[in-house]
Amino acid sequence: MSWVERLSLATIGATAVLFALFERIVPYSKGQVLFREGIFDDLALYTIAQNYVVGIVIFSLIIARLDAVGRLSRLQLLAHWPVWLQVMLFVATHDFYIYWMHRWQHRNRYLWRLHEAHHSPKSVDWLSGSRSHCLEILINQTVEFAPIVLLGASPEVVPIKGAISAVWGMYIHANLNVHTGRLQWIINGPEMHRWHHTMGKGMRSNFSTKLAIWDWLFGTAYLPVDQRAKNYGVPTRFPRHYVGQTLYAFRAFHQRPRSRAVASGDLALGSEGGSAGDL
């Protein structure tokens, strides 16, 4: 393990501790307990076990085989770029991809099945963002890291990019009462993202991850100033543990009567027959 990889892991671990601590000091939702329901699954199974296994599949099987066929990494197309510029390139381009992929996940009933687990926690905190279906992680992290390897980026870019994604994921889900003002027009944070995890209008908005500018630019921003976010989760009865949550994505679809209106608060996200809601 290189020093960059060790530093990245240390940064992720230290940041996790700090977010857990600050959530006790300046919480947005007061009274939210540290050892909430599902914390073991989110930490031990999603964050550690699943990420380890999926990482092996992505780098050892998918990316390695893609590179063996195309031999693109041997061209070292980005090797002469400064590392910081390489990191900025992949952060921006992947964030743009995630914005549109995220919007699609909320419209397509098949992709919503993979994304639904991420919305299932009833308490949003620094760890809840790690709850994502293994196939969703497989897709998005392959798209995230394959270009880095195939374009011949510096080896340091992968752990640095991974650390940025992990830290930012903890930040935007953290139960923190932060106010960044106009910076929220550019840099995404919990102020906007917590609304995306509610079962109200916000779930159809705020699809950005790192750069909030995508939501403002493409008309999906939602940041009310006179309301407080609450009622997190999904309208369906979601399984409580990792195995059930993973298998739940493959349940049968059941059509609902077309004449039956869906309340605006449900966003049709619990609907088995249609899309995941209009944007």
C-alpha positions as a Markdown table, in Angstrom:
| # | Residue | x | y | z |
|---|---|---|---|---|
| 1 | Met | 0.0 | 0.0 | 0.0 |
| 2 | Ser | 1.4 | 3.4 | -1.0 |
| 3 | Trp | 1.7 | 6.4 | 1.2 |
| 4 | Val | -1.1 | 8.1 | -0.8 |
| 5 | Glu | -3.4 | 5.1 | -0.2 |
| 6 | Arg | -2.6 | 5.1 | 3.5 |
| 7 | Leu | -3.2 | 8.8 | 3.7 |
| 8 | Ser | -6.5 | 8.5 | 1.9 |
| 9 | Leu | -7.7 | 5.8 | 4.3 |
| 10 | Ala | -6.6 | 7.8 | 7.3 |
| 11 | Thr | -8.4 | 10.9 | 6.0 |
| 12 | Ile | -11.6 | 9.0 | 5.5 |
| 13 | Gly | -11.4 | 7.5 | 9.0 |
| 14 | Ala | -10.6 | 10.7 | 10.7 |
| 15 | Thr | -13.3 | 12.6 | 8.8 |
| 16 | Ala | -15.9 | 10.0 | 9.8 |
| 17 | Val | -15.0 | 10.4 | 13.5 |
| 18 | Leu | -15.2 | 14.2 | 13.1 |
| 19 | Phe | -18.6 | 14.1 | 11.4 |
| 20 | Ala | -20.0 | 11.7 | 14.1 |
| 21 | Leu | -18.7 | 14.1 | 16.7 |
| 22 | Phe | -20.0 | 17.3 | 15.1 |
| 23 | Glu | -23.4 | 15.7 | 14.7 |
| 24 | Arg | -23.6 | 15.6 | 18.5 |
| 25 | Ile | -22.6 | 19.2 | 18.8 |
| 26 | Val | -24.4 | 21.0 | 16.0 |
| 27 | Pro | -27.2 | 18.7 | 14.8 |
| 28 | Tyr | -29.8 | 19.7 | 12.2 |
| 29 | Ser | -32.3 | 17.1 | 13.6 |
| 30 | Lys | -31.9 | 17.1 | 17.3 |
| 31 | Gly | -32.4 | 13.9 | 19.3 |
| 32 | Gln | -31.1 | 11.7 | 16.4 |
| 33 | Val | -29.2 | 8.9 | 18.1 |
| 34 | Leu | -25.8 | 7.7 | 17.1 |
| 35 | Phe | -26.6 | 4.0 | 17.3 |
| 36 | Arg | -29.7 | 4.2 | 15.1 |
| 37 | Glu | -31.5 | 1.3 | 13.4 |
| 38 | Gly | -29.4 | -0.1 | 10.6 |
| 39 | Ile | -26.0 | 1.3 | 11.7 |
| 40 | Phe | -24.4 | -2.1 | 11.9 |
| 41 | Asp | -25.5 | -3.0 | 8.4 |
| 42 | Asp | -24.5 | 0.4 | 7.0 |
| 43 | Leu | -21.0 | 0.3 | 8.6 |
| 44 | Ala | -19.9 | -3.4 | 8.6 |
| 45 | Leu | -21.8 | -4.7 | 5.6 |
| 46 | Tyr | -22.3 | -1.8 | 3.2 |
| 47 | Thr | -19.2 | 0.4 | 3.9 |
| 48 | Ile | -16.6 | -2.3 | 4.7 |
| 49 | Ala | -17.6 | -5.7 | 3.3 |
| 50 | Gln | -19.6 | -4.7 | 0.2 |
| 51 | Asn | -17.2 | -2.0 | -0.9 |
| 52 | Tyr | -14.2 | -4.4 | -0.5 |
| 53 | Val | -15.9 | -7.1 | -2.6 |
| 54 | Val | -17.2 | -4.7 | -5.2 |
| 55 | Gly | -13.8 | -3.0 | -5.4 |
| 56 | Ile | -12.2 | -6.3 | -6.3 |
| 57 | Val | -14.8 | -7.0 | -9.0 |
| 58 | Ile | -14.4 | -3.5 | -10.5 |
| 59 | Phe | -10.6 | -3.3 | -10.6 |
| 60 | Ser | -9.6 | -7.0 | -11.0 |
| 61 | Leu | -12.3 | -8.1 | -13.4 |
| 62 | Ile | -14.0 | -5.3 | -15.2 |
| 63 | Ile | -11.3 | -2.6 | -15.6 |
| 64 | Ala | -8.4 | -5.1 | -15.9 |
| 65 | Arg | -10.2 | -6.9 | -18.7 |
| 66 | Leu | -11.2 | -3.7 | -20.5 |
| 67 | Asp | -7.6 | -2.6 | -20.4 |
| 68 | Ala | -6.4 | -5.9 | -21.6 |
| 69 | Val | -8.6 | -5.6 | -24.7 |
| 70 | Gly | -8.0 | -2.0 | -25.6 |
| 71 | Arg | -4.5 | -1.5 | -24.0 |
| 72 | Leu | -5.5 | 2.2 | -23.6 |
| 73 | Ser | -3.6 | 2.7 | -20.3 |
| 74 | Arg | -0.3 | 2.1 | -22.1 |
| 75 | Leu | -0.8 | 5.3 | -24.1 |
| 76 | Gln | -0.5 | 7.3 | -20.9 |
| 77 | Leu | -2.7 | 10.0 | -22.3 |
| 78 | Leu | -2.9 | 12.0 | -19.1 |
| 79 | Ala | 0.4 | 11.0 | -17.5 |
| 80 | His | 2.0 | 14.4 | -18.3 |
| 81 | Trp | -0.7 | 16.4 | -16.6 |
| 82 | Pro | -0.2 | 17.6 | -13.0 |
| 83 | Val | -1.9 | 15.2 | -10.5 |
| 84 | Trp | -4.1 | 18.0 | -9.1 |
| 85 | Leu | -5.4 | 18.8 | -12.6 |
| 86 | Gln | -6.1 | 15.1 | -13.3 |
| 87 | Val | -8.1 | 14.9 | -10.0 |
| 88 | Met | -10.1 | 18.0 | -10.9 |
| 89 | Leu | -10.9 | 16.6 | -14.3 |
| 90 | Phe | -12.2 | 13.3 | -13.0 |
| 91 | Val | -14.1 | 14.9 | -10.1 |
| 92 | Ala | -16.0 | 17.3 | -12.4 |
| 93 | Thr | -16.7 | 14.8 | -15.2 |
| 94 | His | -17.9 | 12.0 | -12.9 |
| 95 | Asp | -20.0 | 14.5 | -10.9 |
| 96 | Phe | -21.7 | 15.5 | -14.2 |
| 97 | Tyr | -22.4 | 11.9 | -15.0 |
| 98 | Ile | -23.7 | 11.2 | -11.5 |
| 99 | Tyr | -26.1 | 14.1 | -11.7 |
| 100 | Trp | -27.8 | 12.7 | -14.9 |
| 101 | Met | -27.6 | 9.1 | -13.8 |
| 102 | His | -29.2 | 10.1 | -10.5 |
| 103 | Arg | -32.1 | 11.9 | -12.3 |
| 104 | Trp | -32.6 | 8.8 | -14.4 |
| 105 | Gln | -32.7 | 6.6 | -11.4 |
| 106 | His | -35.6 | 8.5 | -10.1 |
| 107 | Arg | -37.5 | 8.2 | -13.4 |
| 108 | Asn | -36.8 | 4.6 | -14.4 |
| 109 | Arg | -38.5 | 1.9 | -12.4 |
| 110 | Tyr | -35.7 | -0.6 | -12.9 |
| 111 | Leu | -32.9 | 1.8 | -11.9 |
| 112 | Trp | -35.1 | 3.0 | -9.0 |
| 113 | Arg | -35.1 | -0.5 | -7.6 |
| 114 | Leu | -31.3 | -0.3 | -7.3 |
| 115 | His | -31.4 | 3.2 | -5.9 |
| 116 | Glu | -34.2 | 2.7 | -3.5 |
| 117 | Ala | -32.0 | 1.2 | -0.7 |
| 118 | His | -30.1 | 4.5 | -0.6 |
| 119 | His | -33.3 | 6.4 | 0.2 |
| 120 | Ser | -34.5 | 3.8 | 2.8 |
| 121 | Pro | -32.8 | 5.1 | 6.0 |
| 122 | Lys | -35.3 | 7.0 | 8.2 |
| 123 | Ser | -32.5 | 9.0 | 9.8 |
| 124 | Val | -30.0 | 10.7 | 7.5 |
| 125 | Asp | -26.5 | 11.0 | 8.9 |
| 126 | Trp | -22.8 | 10.8 | 8.0 |
| 127 | Leu | -23.1 | 7.0 | 7.6 |
| 128 | Ser | -26.5 | 6.6 | 5.9 |
| 129 | Gly | -25.1 | 7.6 | 2.5 |
| 130 | Ser | -23.1 | 4.4 | 2.4 |
| 131 | Arg | -26.3 | 2.4 | 2.0 |
| 132 | Ser | -26.4 | 1.7 | -1.7 |
| 133 | His | -27.3 | -1.5 | -3.6 |
| 134 | Cys | -24.2 | -3.4 | -4.8 |
| 135 | Leu | -25.3 | -3.2 | -8.4 |
| 136 | Glu | -25.6 | 0.6 | -8.2 |
| 137 | Ile | -22.1 | 0.8 | -6.7 |
| 138 | Leu | -20.8 | -1.6 | -9.4 |
| 139 | Ile | -22.2 | 0.6 | -12.2 |
| 140 | Asn | -21.3 | 4.0 | -10.8 |
| 141 | Gln | -17.8 | 3.2 | -9.5 |
| 142 | Thr | -16.9 | 1.4 | -12.8 |
| 143 | Val | -17.8 | 4.6 | -14.6 |
| 144 | Glu | -15.9 | 6.6 | -11.9 |
| 145 | Phe | -12.6 | 4.7 | -12.0 |
| 146 | Ala | -12.4 | 3.0 | -15.4 |
| 147 | Pro | -11.5 | 6.3 | -17.2 |
| 148 | Ile | -8.8 | 7.0 | -14.6 |
| 149 | Val | -7.1 | 3.7 | -15.4 |
| 150 | Leu | -7.8 | 3.5 | -19.1 |
| 151 | Leu | -6.6 | 7.1 | -19.8 |
| 152 | Gly | -3.3 | 6.4 | -18.0 |
| 153 | Ala | -3.7 | 8.8 | -15.1 |
| 154 | Ser | -1.2 | 8.8 | -12.3 |
| 155 | Pro | -1.6 | 6.0 | -9.8 |
| 156 | Glu | -2.2 | 8.6 | -7.0 |
| 157 | Val | -5.5 | 9.7 | -8.7 |
| 158 | Val | -7.5 | 6.6 | -7.7 |
| 159 | Pro | -7.0 | 6.8 | -3.9 |
| 160 | Ile | -7.3 | 10.6 | -4.0 |
| 161 | Lys | -10.5 | 10.5 | -6.0 |
| 162 | Gly | -11.8 | 7.7 | -3.8 |
| 163 | Ala | -11.2 | 9.7 | -0.6 |
| 164 | Ile | -12.9 | 12.8 | -2.1 |
| 165 | Ser | -15.9 | 10.8 | -3.0 |
| 166 | Ala | -16.1 | 9.1 | 0.5 |
| 167 | Val | -15.6 | 12.3 | 2.4 |
| 168 | Trp | -18.1 | 14.3 | 0.3 |
| 169 | Gly | -20.6 | 11.5 | 0.6 |
| 170 | Met | -20.4 | 11.6 | 4.4 |
| 171 | Tyr | -20.6 | 15.4 | 4.3 |
| 172 | Ile | -23.8 | 15.8 | 2.2 |
| 173 | His | -25.6 | 13.2 | 4.3 |
| 174 | Ala | -24.4 | 14.5 | 7.7 |
| 175 | Asn | -26.9 | 15.6 | 10.3 |
| 176 | Leu | -25.2 | 19.0 | 10.6 |
| 177 | Asn | -26.8 | 22.4 | 11.0 |
| 178 | Val | -24.5 | 24.2 | 8.5 |
| 179 | His | -25.2 | 27.4 | 6.6 |
| 180 | Thr | -22.9 | 28.0 | 3.6 |
| 181 | Gly | -24.8 | 30.9 | 2.1 |
| 182 | Arg | -24.1 | 31.6 | -1.6 |
| 183 | Leu | -21.5 | 28.8 | -1.6 |
| 184 | Gln | -24.5 | 26.4 | -1.8 |
| 185 | Trp | -25.0 | 27.5 | -5.4 |
| 186 | Ile | -21.7 | 25.9 | -6.3 |
| 187 | Ile | -20.7 | 23.4 | -3.6 |
| 188 | Asn | -23.2 | 20.8 | -2.6 |
| 189 | Gly | -23.8 | 20.1 | 1.1 |
| 190 | Pro | -26.3 | 18.8 | 3.6 |
| 191 | Glu | -28.4 | 21.9 | 3.3 |
| 192 | Met | -29.7 | 20.8 | -0.1 |
| 193 | His | -29.1 | 17.1 | -0.1 |
| 194 | Arg | -31.2 | 16.3 | 3.1 |
| 195 | Trp | -34.2 | 17.6 | 1.2 |
| 196 | His | -33.6 | 15.0 | -1.5 |
| 197 | His | -34.0 | 12.3 | 1.2 |
| 198 | Thr | -37.4 | 13.5 | 2.3 |
| 199 | Met | -40.6 | 11.9 | 1.1 |
| 200 | Gly | -41.8 | 15.3 | -0.1 |
| 201 | Lys | -41.2 | 17.6 | -3.1 |
| 202 | Gly | -37.4 | 17.6 | -2.4 |
| 203 | Met | -37.0 | 13.9 | -3.5 |
| 204 | Arg | -37.7 | 15.1 | -7.1 |
| 205 | Ser | -34.9 | 17.7 | -6.7 |
| 206 | Asn | -31.3 | 18.1 | -5.7 |
| 207 | Phe | -29.6 | 15.3 | -7.6 |
| 208 | Ser | -26.1 | 16.8 | -7.5 |
| 209 | Thr | -23.4 | 15.2 | -5.4 |
| 210 | Lys | -20.4 | 17.5 | -5.2 |
| 211 | Leu | -21.3 | 20.4 | -7.4 |
| 212 | Ala | -24.7 | 21.9 | -6.7 |
| 213 | Ile | -24.3 | 24.0 | -9.8 |
| 214 | Trp | -25.9 | 21.2 | -11.9 |
| 215 | Asp | -29.2 | 21.5 | -10.0 |
| 216 | Trp | -29.3 | 25.2 | -10.3 |
| 217 | Leu | -28.3 | 25.1 | -14.0 |
| 218 | Phe | -30.8 | 22.4 | -15.0 |
| 219 | Gly | -33.7 | 23.5 | -12.9 |
| 220 | Thr | -33.8 | 20.8 | -10.2 |
| 221 | Ala | -32.7 | 22.9 | -7.2 |
| 222 | Tyr | -34.9 | 22.9 | -4.1 |
| 223 | Leu | -33.9 | 24.9 | -1.0 |
| 224 | Pro | -36.8 | 26.3 | 1.0 |
| 225 | Val | -35.7 | 28.9 | 3.6 |
| 226 | Asp | -38.8 | 28.7 | 5.8 |
| 227 | Gln | -39.2 | 25.0 | 6.2 |
| 228 | Arg | -37.4 | 22.1 | 7.9 |
| 229 | Ala | -36.6 | 18.8 | 6.3 |
| 230 | Lys | -38.2 | 15.8 | 7.9 |
| 231 | Asn | -39.9 | 12.4 | 7.1 |
| 232 | Tyr | -37.0 | 10.7 | 5.5 |
| 233 | Gly | -37.1 | 7.3 | 3.8 |
| 234 | Val | -39.3 | 5.6 | 1.2 |
| 235 | Pro | -43.1 | 5.0 | 1.3 |
| 236 | Thr | -42.7 | 1.3 | 0.9 |
| 237 | Arg | -42.1 | -1.1 | 3.8 |
| 238 | Phe | -38.4 | -1.7 | 3.3 |
| 239 | Pro | -36.5 | -4.7 | 4.7 |
| 240 | Arg | -34.4 | -3.9 | 7.8 |
| 241 | His | -31.2 | -5.8 | 7.0 |
| 242 | Tyr | -28.6 | -6.0 | 4.3 |
| 243 | Val | -29.5 | -9.3 | 2.7 |
| 244 | Gly | -33.2 | -8.5 | 2.5 |
| 245 | Gln | -32.5 | -5.0 | 1.3 |
| 246 | Thr | -30.3 | -6.4 | -1.5 |
| 247 | Leu | -32.8 | -9.0 | -2.6 |
| 248 | Tyr | -35.7 | -6.6 | -2.3 |
| 249 | Ala | -34.6 | -4.9 | -5.6 |
| 250 | Phe | -35.6 | -8.0 | -7.5 |
| 251 | Arg | -39.2 | -8.3 | -6.3 |
| 252 | Ala | -41.9 | -8.6 | -8.9 |
| 253 | Phe | -43.5 | -5.4 | -10.3 |
| 254 | His | -47.2 | -5.1 | -9.6 |
| 255 | Gln | -49.3 | -2.7 | -11.8 |
| 256 | Arg | -51.4 | -0.2 | -9.9 |
| 257 | Pro | -54.8 | 1.0 | -11.4 |
| 258 | Arg | -54.2 | 3.9 | -13.7 |
| 259 | Ser | -57.2 | 5.8 | -12.2 |
| 260 | Arg | -55.7 | 5.8 | -8.8 |
| 261 | Ala | -54.0 | 9.1 | -8.1 |
| 262 | Val | -50.7 | 9.2 | -6.2 |
| 263 | Ala | -50.3 | 11.8 | -3.6 |
| 264 | Ser | -47.7 | 14.4 | -4.3 |
| 265 | Gly | -45.9 | 13.5 | -1.2 |
| 266 | Asp | -45.4 | 9.9 | -2.3 |
| 267 | Leu | -43.8 | 11.0 | -5.6 |
| 268 | Ala | -44.8 | 7.7 | -7.1 |
| 269 | Leu | -41.6 | 6.3 | -5.7 |
| 270 | Gly | -43.4 | 3.5 | -4.1 |
| 271 | Ser | -45.3 | 2.7 | -7.2 |
| 272 | Glu | -44.6 | -0.7 | -8.6 |
| 273 | Gly | -46.0 | 0.0 | -12.0 |
| 274 | Gly | -44.7 | 3.3 | -13.3 |
| 275 | Ser | -41.8 | 5.5 | -13.3 |
| 276 | Ala | -40.2 | 6.8 | -10.1 |
| 277 | Gly | -41.9 | 10.2 | -10.4 |
| 278 | Asp | -41.7 | 13.2 | -12.7 |
| 279 | Leu | -39.1 | 15.8 | -12.4 |
